[in-house]
Amino acid sequence: MAAMNISHSLDDPYLDIFHWEIFSLVNSVIICTFIGLLGLLANGINMVVFVRQGLTTSMNISFFSMAISDILRILSVEWANICFNPYIERLKAPIMFDYVFYVTGGWTVGCAARITLYISLYITIERCICIVFPLTVRKFITTTRTKLVIVLIYFANTLTLVPEYMTVYLTWLYDGQRNATVLGVGFRGNRSQTKGITFMLHVLLIVIGLFCIVVMTTVLVLQLRRQRKWRMKNSGSSLSKESLSTRDRRSAVLVIVVATAVAVCYIPIASLSLVTVFVPDFYVGGKYFNLFRDSWALAFLSGIINSSSTILIYYRMSSKYKETFLKLLDLQLKLQKTNDNLTENG
């Protein structure tokens, strides 16, 4: 019996490694990578559609900017899928992939996620103002102010990375296990002064942003219902002319769906960020490392689903987007047909 227990305890680490390899292969290498590639294509299409419509409205500017941050986020997650591939070490490359990702992609994922979150929040606030003050909204929300807000969102979130990158850098290190020099991570002498600042800012901004977007989305839904009741009550009155236009109502519904999708997909990220703060051993190398690793892998998946699915929401909820998309598709088919004819004649 004792021999059996010893044998079982020795097998556990190998079982953990085996389970991680299977989980990582299915979740990250196959599912997450495939969805990410589709997401890159989808956000590229989104950018082309909004440029074709013209970046002359606040919503188009915001959605275009969101597509950029989503592409950045997807690229970072795809890089993570490569670095944490369970078979990457078999290449024997002189690179410590997990540490290299920490510097080149780990913080980029969080930064891009926050940018998308706060752009979504801005759009939701804008729609709330549009409903509450339908006649004066254009005085509050202009394309110039929207561009300024978007730039500030990008700048502020990028600025949070400064404390981390002031003390962390890529360098060549000697790896005793490999008995070779490999590319890894180095820390400057003032590391203790900045350690944890960037992550705490990330957690704070994610939690505040998620809370605000839930509140503002709820307010937007309630305001739409209020407008609907008011419109039905005053349908025969001249006051109904001051009510929200059909176009604005559809835009508000589109924003509600986008914001709801963001809120749902960001719950795992916010939850894990808080757990990482309050549970000491929930980190790389800690007692709950396996749970930490698997949980964040699923959080990456939920994030990449959110970044990749906006094209479906736009196509389903926006008739203008659908019309522009179909025109682009028809134009592409005509160009392809013309090229085929030229090839045959040539």
C-alpha positions in Angstrom: 0.0 0.0 0.0 2.8 2.4 0.9 4.6 1.6 -2.4 1.4 2.4 -4.3 1.0 5.7 -2.5 4.6 6.6 -3.3 4.2 5.7 -6.9 1.0 7.7 -7.2 2.6 10.8 -5.6 5.5 10.5 -8.1 3.1 10.3 -11.0 1.2 13.5 -10.0 3.7 16.0 -11.4 3.7 14.1 -14.7 -0.1 14.0 -14.8 -0.2 17.7 -14.2 2.2 18.3 -17.0 0.2 16.0 -19.3 -3.1 17.7 -18.4 -1.6 21.2 -19.0 -0.2 20.1 -22.4 -3.6 18.8 -23.5 -5.5 21.9 -22.0 -3.0 24.3 -23.6 -3.0 22.5 -26.9 -6.9 22.6 -27.2 -7.6 26.0 -25.5 -4.6 28.2 -26.6 -3.0 26.6 -29.7 -6.2 25.5 -31.4 -9.3 27.4 -30.2 -7.8 30.7 -29.1 -5.4 30.9 -32.1 -8.2 30.1 -34.6 -10.6 32.7 -33.2 -7.8 35.2 -33.0 -6.9 34.8 -36.7 -10.6 35.3 -37.6 -10.6 38.3 -35.2 -7.7 40.0 -37.0 -9.6 39.6 -40.3 -12.8 40.8 -38.8 -11.3 43.9 -37.2 -9.5 44.7 -40.4 -12.9 44.6 -42.2 -14.3 46.8 -39.5 -11.6 49.4 -40.0 -12.2 49.4 -43.8 -16.0 49.7 -43.4 -15.7 52.7 -41.0 -13.2 54.4 -43.2 -15.5 53.9 -46.2 -18.4 55.3 -44.2 -16.2 58.3 -43.2 -14.7 59.1 -39.9 -17.0 62.1 -39.6 -19.1 60.9 -36.7 -18.3 60.3 -33.1 -19.4 56.6 -33.2 -17.4 55.8 -36.3 -14.3 57.3 -34.8 -14.8 55.4 -31.6 -15.5 52.0 -33.3 -12.5 52.5 -35.6 -10.3 53.2 -32.6 -11.7 50.2 -30.8 -10.8 48.0 -33.8 -7.2 49.2 -33.5 -7.0 48.3 -29.8 -8.7 44.9 -30.5 -6.1 44.1 -33.2 -3.3 45.0 -30.8 -4.9 42.8 -28.1 -5.4 39.8 -30.5 -1.8 40.0 -31.7 -0.5 40.0 -28.1 -2.7 36.9 -27.2 -1.5 35.1 -30.4 2.1 35.8 -29.3 1.1 34.4 -25.9 -0.2 31.2 -27.6 3.2 30.8 -29.2 5.3 31.5 -26.1 3.2 29.2 -23.9 2.8 26.4 -26.4 3.7 23.3 -24.4 6.0 22.1 -27.3 7.8 25.3 -27.9 10.7 24.3 -25.6 11.4 21.3 -27.8 12.8 23.7 -30.4 15.8 24.3 -28.2 15.8 27.9 -29.1 18.0 30.2 -26.9 14.9 32.0 -25.6 13.0 31.9 -22.4 9.7 32.4 -24.1 7.6 32.9 -20.9 9.8 35.7 -19.7 10.2 37.2 -23.1 6.4 37.3 -23.4 6.2 39.1 -20.0 8.1 42.0 -21.5 6.9 42.0 -25.1 3.3 41.0 -24.8 2.1 40.5 -21.2 1.5 44.1 -20.4 0.3 44.9 -23.9 -2.6 42.5 -23.5 -3.8 44.3 -20.4 -3.2 47.8 -21.9 -5.2 47.0 -25.1 -8.0 45.5 -23.0 -8.3 48.6 -20.9 -8.3 50.8 -24.0 -11.2 48.8 -25.5 -13.0 49.0 -22.2 -12.8 52.7 -21.8 -13.6 53.4 -25.4 -16.8 51.3 -24.9 -17.5 53.3 -21.7 -17.1 56.6 -23.6 -19.5 55.4 -26.4 -22.0 54.4 -23.7 -21.8 57.8 -22.0 -22.2 59.5 -25.3 -25.4 57.6 -26.1 -26.8 58.5 -22.6 -26.2 62.2 -23.3 -27.8 61.7 -26.7 -31.0 60.4 -25.1 -31.1 62.8 -22.2 -30.3 65.9 -24.3 -31.3 64.9 -27.9 -31.4 68.5 -29.1 -28.1 69.7 -27.7 -26.0 66.6 -27.9 -24.1 67.9 -30.9 -22.9 70.8 -28.7 -21.5 68.4 -26.2 -20.2 65.6 -28.4 -18.1 66.7 -31.4 -15.7 64.8 -33.6 -12.8 66.9 -32.3 -13.7 66.2 -28.7 -14.1 62.5 -29.5 -10.7 62.3 -31.1 -9.2 64.1 -28.1 -10.9 61.6 -25.7 -9.7 58.6 -27.7 -6.1 60.0 -27.7 -6.3 60.6 -24.0 -7.6 57.0 -23.4 -4.7 55.6 -25.4 -2.1 57.8 -23.7 -3.3 57.3 -20.2 -3.4 53.5 -20.4 0.0 53.4 -22.1 1.4 55.7 -19.4 0.6 53.1 -16.8 3.2 50.8 -18.3 6.1 53.3 -17.6 6.8 52.1 -14.0 7.2 48.5 -15.2 9.3 49.2 -18.3 11.6 51.5 -16.3 13.0 48.5 -14.5 12.5 45.5 -16.8 14.3 44.8 -20.0 15.3 42.0 -22.3 18.9 40.7 -21.9 21.1 37.7 -22.5 21.4 35.5 -19.4 23.2 32.3 -18.5 20.7 29.4 -17.9 22.2 26.8 -15.7 19.7 24.1 -16.7 20.5 24.4 -20.3 24.1 25.3 -19.7 23.8 28.0 -22.3 23.2 31.8 -22.8 19.5 32.6 -23.5 17.4 35.6 -24.1 15.5 36.4 -20.9 14.5 39.3 -18.6 16.8 41.6 -16.5 15.8 43.9 -13.7 17.4 47.3 -12.9 18.6 48.3 -9.4 15.4 50.3 -8.6 13.1 47.4 -9.3 11.9 47.3 -5.7 10.6 50.9 -6.0 8.3 50.3 -9.0 7.4 46.6 -8.5 3.7 46.1 -8.5 2.7 49.6 -9.4 1.7 48.9 -13.0 -0.3 45.8 -12.0 -2.2 47.7 -9.3 -3.0 50.5 -11.8 -4.2 47.8 -14.2 -6.5 46.2 -11.5 -7.8 49.6 -10.4 -8.6 50.8 -14.0 -10.2 47.4 -15.0 -12.4 47.3 -12.0 -13.5 50.9 -12.2 -14.0 50.7 -15.9 -16.1 47.6 -15.7 -18.2 49.0 -12.8 -18.8 52.2 -14.8 -19.8 50.5 -18.0 -22.3 48.3 -16.2 -23.8 51.3 -14.5 -23.9 53.4 -17.7 -25.3 50.5 -19.7 -28.1 50.1 -17.1 -28.8 53.8 -17.2 -28.9 53.7 -21.0 -31.4 50.8 -21.0 -33.6 52.6 -18.5 -33.5 55.9 -20.5 -34.5 54.0 -23.6 -37.5 52.5 -21.9 -38.4 55.9 -20.4 -38.2 57.5 -23.9 -40.4 54.7 -25.3 -43.1 55.2 -22.8 -42.9 59.0 -23.2 -43.1 58.7 -27.0 -46.2 56.4 -26.8 -47.9 58.8 -24.3 -47.2 61.9 -26.5 -47.5 60.3 -29.9 -50.3 62.7 -31.0 -48.6 65.8 -29.5 -46.2 68.2 -31.1 -43.8 67.4 -28.3 -43.1 64.1 -29.9 -41.0 65.9 -32.5 -38.4 66.5 -29.7 -38.2 62.8 -29.0 -35.3 60.5 -29.9 -35.0 59.8 -33.7 -35.2 56.2 -34.9 -31.6 56.4 -36.0 -30.5 57.4 -32.5 -32.5 54.7 -30.9 -30.9 52.1 -33.1 -27.5 53.5 -32.3 -28.3 53.3 -28.6 -29.4 49.6 -28.9 -26.2 48.8 -30.8 -24.1 50.5 -28.1 -26.0 48.5 -25.4 -25.2 45.2 -27.1 -21.5 46.1 -27.6 -21.2 47.4 -24.0 -23.0 44.3 -22.6 -20.6 42.0 -24.6 -17.7 43.9 -23.2 -19.0 43.7 -19.6 -19.6 40.0 -19.8 -16.3 39.1 -21.3 -14.4 41.4 -18.9 -15.8 39.8 -15.7 -13.2 37.0 -15.8 -10.3 39.4 -16.2 -11.5 41.7 -13.4 -12.2 38.8 -11.1 -8.8 37.2 -11.7 -7.0 40.5 -11.3 -8.7 41.0 -7.9 -7.8 37.4 -6.8 -4.2 37.9 -7.8 -4.1 41.0 -5.5 -5.8 39.4 -2.5 -4.5 35.8 -2.7 -0.7 35.8 -2.1 0.0 32.4 -3.7 -2.1 33.0 -6.8 0.8 34.0 -9.1 3.6 32.5 -11.3 5.6 30.2 -9.0 3.0 30.3 -6.2 1.1 27.6 -4.5 -1.8 28.0 -6.8 0.2 28.4 -10.0 -1.6 25.7 -11.9 -5.0 27.3 -11.2 -3.5 30.7 -12.0 -2.2 29.5 -15.3 -5.4 27.8 -16.4 -7.7 30.6 -15.2 -5.8 33.3 -17.1 -5.7 31.1 -20.2 -9.5 31.0 -20.1 -9.6 34.7 -19.5 -7.5 35.3 -22.6 -10.0 33.2 -24.5 -12.9 35.3 -23.3 -11.1 38.5 -24.2 -10.2 37.3 -27.7 -13.8 36.2 -28.2 -14.9 39.7 -27.3 -12.3 41.3 -29.6 -13.2 39.1 -32.5 -17.1 39.1 -32.3 -17.8 42.8 -32.8 -18.2 42.3 -36.6 -21.1 40.0 -35.9 -22.8 42.6 -33.7 -22.2 45.5 -36.1 -23.5 43.4 -39.1 -26.6 42.2 -37.2 -27.5 45.5 -35.4 -26.4 48.2 -37.9 -28.1 48.4 -41.3 -25.6 51.1 -42.4 -22.7 48.8 -41.5 -24.3 45.9 -43.3 -25.0 48.0 -46.4 -21.4 49.2 -46.6 -20.0 45.7 -45.9 -22.1 44.2 -48.7 -21.0 46.9 -51.1 -17.3 46.2 -50.3 -17.9 42.5 -50.7 -19.6 43.1 -54.0 -16.8 45.3 -55.2 -14.2 42.7 -54.2 -16.1 40.0 -56.1 -16.3 42.3 -59.2 -12.6 43.0 -59.0 -11.9 39.3 -58.7 -14.1 38.5 -61.7 -12.3 41.2 -63.7 -8.9 39.8 -62.8 -10.0 36.3 -63.7 -11.2 37.5 -67.1 -8.0 39.4 -67.8 -6.0 36.3 -66.9 -8.1 34.1 -69.3 -7.7 36.7 -72.1 -4.0 37.0 -71.4 
